[in-house]
Amino acid sequence: MEGDKKVVEGSVGESTAWRCGQYKITNHGGDLEIWQVMSDEYAPEPKGARLEFDAHGEPERLTFFQPRDIELRIPFTSLAVGVRLGGWQPWKQVAS
């Protein structure tokens, strides 16, 4: 059927991944991670979000991946090491 949207199931490591258009969705514990297909936590501008659920399986919050790059310089040399510290930052909260 030409023009129909498709969901393709595959795997990433040990977890199942679904490809939905330009997004890939994976289970992360009890949460869902959503990434653009050509992006991951190592991309120059990562585009990922995590839908987190509470103990009852209800959506609780939506977070986005926001890396912080730092550069460590070695004193008295011209050497430097780049380090990426990643983390999930709050984005949206379920209304009470």
C-alpha positions in Angstrom: 0.0 0.0 0.0 1.8 3.0 -1.3 2.0 6.1 1.1 1.0 4.2 4.3 3.0 4.9 7.4 5.0 1.9 8.7 6.3 0.8 12.0 9.4 -1.4 11.8 10.5 -3.5 14.8 14.2 -4.3 15.3 16.6 -4.3 18.2 19.2 -2.1 19.8 21.5 -4.1 22.1 19.1 -6.1 24.3 16.0 -3.9 24.0 13.4 -3.8 21.3 13.3 -0.7 19.1 10.5 0.6 16.9 11.2 2.8 13.9 8.3 5.2 13.3 9.1 7.5 10.4 12.0 9.7 11.5 11.9 8.5 15.1 13.2 5.4 16.9 11.5 4.3 20.2 13.1 2.0 22.7 12.2 0.7 26.2 14.4 2.0 28.9 13.5 0.3 32.1 9.8 1.2 32.6 10.2 4.4 30.4 10.2 5.1 26.7 13.1 6.8 24.9 12.4 8.6 21.6 15.3 9.7 19.4 15.5 11.0 15.9 16.8 8.3 13.7 20.1 10.0 12.8 20.7 11.2 16.4 21.9 9.7 19.6 23.6 10.9 22.8 27.0 11.3 20.9 25.6 13.4 18.0 26.8 17.1 17.9 23.2 18.2 18.6 21.4 15.2 20.2 17.6 15.1 19.8 16.1 12.7 22.3 13.3 12.6 24.8 12.2 10.2 27.5 8.6 9.6 28.6 8.7 8.6 32.2 6.0 6.6 33.9 5.1 6.3 37.6 4.7 3.0 39.5 1.1 2.6 38.3 2.1 2.9 34.6 0.7 6.4 34.2 2.8 9.1 32.3 4.5 11.3 34.8 6.9 13.6 33.0 8.7 14.2 29.7 12.4 14.9 29.8 14.9 15.8 27.0 18.6 14.9 26.6 20.8 17.9 27.2 24.6 17.2 27.1 27.2 19.4 28.6 30.5 19.4 26.9 33.6 20.4 28.9 37.3 20.6 27.9 40.0 19.6 30.3 43.3 21.2 29.6 46.6 19.7 30.8 48.6 22.5 32.4 51.8 23.7 30.7 51.0 21.7 27.5 48.8 22.3 24.5 46.9 19.1 25.2 43.2 19.1 25.9 40.6 16.3 26.4 37.0 16.8 25.6 34.3 15.2 27.8 30.6 15.0 27.3 28.5 14.9 30.4 24.9 13.9 29.5 21.8 14.1 31.4 18.0 14.2 31.1 16.6 17.6 31.9 13.0 18.3 32.9 10.8 19.4 30.0 7.1 18.9 30.7 5.2 17.6 33.8 1.8 16.0 33.9 -0.9 18.4 35.2 -2.3 17.6 38.6 
